[in-house]
Amino acid sequence: MSVDARVAQEMGVKLGHEMECFCLSCLVNQIWPATAPIFSFPGRRYPVDINFTSAPEADYMDAAIVTLLTIHVRKPIGDMLVFLTGQEEIETVEEILKHMIRGLGTKIRELIICPIYANLPSEVQAKIFEPTPEGAQKLVLAKNIAETSLTIDGIKYVFDPGLSKMKSYNPRTWMESFLITPISKASANQRAGRTSSRKCYHLYTAFNYKNELEENTVPEVQRTNLASVVLALKSLGIHDLINFDFMDPPPAEALVKDLELLFALGALNKLGELTKAGRRMAEFPLDPMLSKMIVVSDKYKCSDKIISIAATLSVGGSIFYHPENKQVHADNARMNFHTGNVGDHIALLKVYSSWKETNYSTQWCYENYIQVRSMKTARDIRFFPHTAKLQKNGSYRTVKHPQTVHIHPNSGLSQVLPKWIVYHELVLTSKEYMRQVMELKPEWLIELAPHYYQLKDVQDDTNLSNIPLTILFCRIKSFDL
């Protein structure tokens, strides 16, 4: 049974008569086989002057800088949009451009550089929408969010290096990685359509476009953690997920691993059926590990604090930001919340509790280099499978699905190196990093999840004859906040 049919049944209506379901795609050539009629609404109604390089570029960032400066100096005035792969590239290009423009002095017109990425304060991001002063030229440095989610008026020149940072998920290791990969033809066409004056500069050859780019981007459902989706489908009474009629079917291995995770969390029984805890977890629009944490916290009388932690974790990205000229101040402000070598979860709780004590002050967020928008999102809205043990060389070894991992440098515990930790997620950048970590005692694993952890997992570190009753969730209450 499809999701729309199941929802119609729950509502007591007839699909196609009293209830209709619409599937939308912003990509012009993304079409799924269907018996229902397909409606197409044209985007741009004008041809775009597409320019390719004559030869492959060895350094795409250097090519982007040279090309846009050439346009800035020699071509008619008009705002520009450059697609880059992430915050690091955006900050690098911004710094290089500012240095080069200072060297040119008043020989060229003013160039207003407007970066946009998630960790920027909202008021800084909003500058991309401000009108450009007369005689000046605006340059927007953006990630692929500007392909579809943002519409910036006045863009006359678009520069496309042909790359993006794509999230990928390995179900075998439960690890997400962000890899720089070539974009698809569909994305290239979307980028070209962001100009209002029909000028797009692809910083790769026409041969690359025709012969090396895939037609469409791999759907996110095929490269992401689907545990929350699987839980939602189970709650709708859809049990045969392997043969379920997904519009873009995810890998069967990913679905099996997600079922394994939900069983480990106690959301499913051995027959794959939703448990009482699973039904409660499905009511939260959160990652199942966060919803499990909230459900269990009621037993240990610490729900208020757990909900605050779950909320700050669920907003995505970091709640801290680092202004270019105040990196040291921002780092010091962040570490103030780690006083006593507390883990990242407790630090997040301290942040939220302190913000609440100021009556949700925006000024307090500015003074502590904290994202106001992220905190407001957190306001409006357990990790026992994710455990690791310290190794002699300073790395960590995950307990389940053993692999070598490291504490992320931005963690307050990156220099402390507790013997046992619990973490929120694994990400692959230069190394396999654990993000949002906190110290724990290994005996807590046996007490909290005896169906998941065996004695041999923690035997060398645990006095099994004297397991304390106080576990991770209650420990949060002992901190003076």
DAQUIQUI-V886211 format. One record per run of one state. SS is the DSSP state (2 for helix, 1 for strand, 0 for the rest). FROM is the first residue (numbers start at 1). LEN is the number of residues. If there is no record, write none. Layout:
ss/from/len
SS/FROM/LEN
SS/FROM/LEN
//
This chain:
ss/from/len
0/1/2
2/3/9
0/12/3
1/15/1
0/16/3
1/19/1
0/20/29
1/49/3
0/52/8
2/60/15
0/75/4
1/79/5
0/84/3
2/87/21
0/108/3
1/111/5
0/116/6
2/122/8
0/130/7
1/137/6
0/143/1
2/144/4
0/148/7
1/155/6
0/161/2
1/163/8
0/171/4
1/175/8
0/183/2
2/185/8
0/193/6
1/199/4
0/203/3
2/206/6
0/212/8
2/220/3
0/223/4
2/227/9
0/236/16
2/252/13
0/265/3
1/268/1
0/269/5
1/274/1
0/275/1
2/276/6
0/282/6
2/288/10
0/298/5
2/303/12
0/315/5
1/320/1
0/321/6
2/327/10
0/337/7
2/344/14
0/358/4
2/362/6
0/368/2
1/370/1
0/371/1
2/372/9
0/381/2
2/383/3
0/386/1
1/387/4
0/391/5
1/396/3
0/399/5
1/404/4
0/408/12
1/420/9
0/429/3
1/432/8
0/440/3
2/443/6
0/449/6
2/455/7
0/462/10
2/472/7
0/479/3
//
